[in-house]
Amino acid sequence: GHFCFRVDDVDAVLAELNRRGVPTFFELGSYPGPGVRLCSVKDNNGNLIEFVTP
């Protein structure tokens, strides 16, 4: 399982996390279709965290 957070701008969230040293686990992309953007990172305990912009 994993956590998923709906955010206004997933691109901005990922950029800020990467700036703070959080590595990307699942690259930013449009899934499952156009208009839905998501990415995933792992926290320092290995928990998967997903961010999505519908």
LOLORO-211897 format. One record per atom (N, C-alpha, C, O): residue in three letters; x, z, y. Coordinates in steps of 0.1 Angstrom, whole numbers, plus 2048, in hexadecimal, padded with zeros to 3 digits. Last residue first. Layout:
ALAXZY ...
// end
This chain:
PRO7CB79589F PRO7C178B89B PRO7BF7808A5 PRO7B67778A3 THR7E97A0898 THR7E279C8A3 THR7D879189F THR7DB78689B VAL7F87BA885 VAL7F17AE886 VAL7EA7AC893 VAL7E57B6899 PHE8127CA873 PHE80C7C8880 PHE8057BB881 PHE80A7B187C GLU81A7E185A GLU8167D385E GLU80F7D486B GLU8087DD86F ILE8337F2849 ILE8297F3854 ILE8277E4859 ILE8307DD85C LEU83E80282D LEU83B7F5832 LEU8307F783D LEU8267FD83B ASN85681B82A ASN84881882B ASN84680B832 ASN84C80983D GLY87182482B GLY86D819822 GLY85E815822 GLY85A80D81A ASN87783683D ASN87483B830 ASN870831826 ASN86C83481B ASN87A828855 ASN88682E84F ASN884835841 ASN88E83883B ASP86280D84F ASP868818857 ASP87481E84F ASP878819845 LYS8627EA850 LYS8637F6848 LYS868801851 LYS8727FF858 VAL84A7D185C VAL8577D885D VAL8577E4853 VAL84C7E784E SER83A7B285F SER83B7BF859 SER8497C485B SER8537BD85C CYS82179F871 CYS82F7A186D CYS82F7AF866 CYS8257B7868 LEU80A78587C LEU80D792876 LEU81C793873 LEU823788872 ARG7EE77588B ARG7FD77788B ARG800785885 ARG7F978F888 VAL7D675E88A VAL7D976B885 VAL7E876C883 VAL7EE76587C GLY7D5744892 GLY7CF74E89B GLY7D275C896 GLY7CF76689E PRO7D3734873 PRO7D5733881 PRO7CE73E889 PRO7C3742886 GLY7D574B857 GLY7D273E85D GLY7D573F86C GLY7DA749871 PRO7DC76384D PRO7DB759843 PRO7D874B849 PRO7D8741843 TYR7F975D860 TYR7F375F853 TYR7E6766854 TYR7E576F85D SER813754872 SER805752872 SER7FF752864 SER80074885D GLY82E76C876 GLY82875F873 GLY81975F874 GLY813769878 LEU84C77E874 LEU84177B87C LEU83B76D878 LEU843763877 GLU858788854 GLU859781860 GLU84C77E867 GLU84277C860 PHE85B7A7848 PHE85379B845 PHE852794853 PHE84C79985C PHE86D7B9853 PHE86C7B8845 PHE8667AA841 PHE86A7A3838 THR8847BD86E THR8787B6869 THR8787B585A THR8827B1854 PRO8927DD877 PRO8937D0871 PRO8857CA86D PRO87D7D2868 VAL8947EE894 VAL88C7ED888 VAL88D7DF883 VAL8897D588A GLY8A27EF8AD GLY8AA7F08A0 GLY8A27F0894 GLY8A77F1889 ARG8947EB8C4 ARG8977F98C0 ARG89F7FA8B3 ARG8A18068AF ARG8907D08C2 ARG8987D58CD ARG89D7E38CA ARG8A87E78CE ASN87D7D08AE ASN88A7CB8AB ASN8947CF8B5 ASN89F7D28B2 LEU8677DB8BC LEU86C7E28B1 LEU87A7DD8AD LEU8837E68AA GLU8647C78D0 GLU8677D58D4 GLU86D7DD8C8 GLU8777E48CA ALA85C7B18C0 ALA8687B08C8 ALA86D7BE8CC ALA8797C18CD LEU8457BB8B4 LEU8507B98AC LEU85D7B88B4 LEU8677BD8B0 VAL8357BD8CC VAL8377C98C3 VAL8447C78BB VAL84C7CF8BB ALA8347A28D4 ALA83A7AC8DC ALA83D7B98D5 ALA8487BF8D7 ASP8267978BE ASP8337928C2 ASP83B79C8CA ASP84779E8C8 VAL80D7A48BE VAL8177A78B3 VAL8257A28B7 VAL82E7A88B2 ASP7FA7B08D4 ASP8047A58D4 ASP80F7A98CA ASP8187B08CD ASP7E67C38CE ASP7E37B78D6 ASP7ED7AC8D6 ASP7E97A08D7 VAL7E37CC8AB VAL7E97CD8B8 VAL7E57C18C0 VAL7E17B78BB ARG7DB7DF88F ARG7D77D4897 ARG7DC7D68A6 ARG7D97E18AC PHE7F07E9875 PHE7EB7EC883 PHE7E77DF88A PHE7EF7D688A CYS7F17F6855 CYS7F07EA85D CYS7E97EE86A CYS7DF7F586B PHE80580483B PHE7FD806847 PHE7FC7F884E PHE8057F084E HIS8027FE818 HIS8097FE824 HIS800801830 HIS7F380082E GLY8088007F4 GLY800800800 GLY80980080D GLY81580280C 
// end
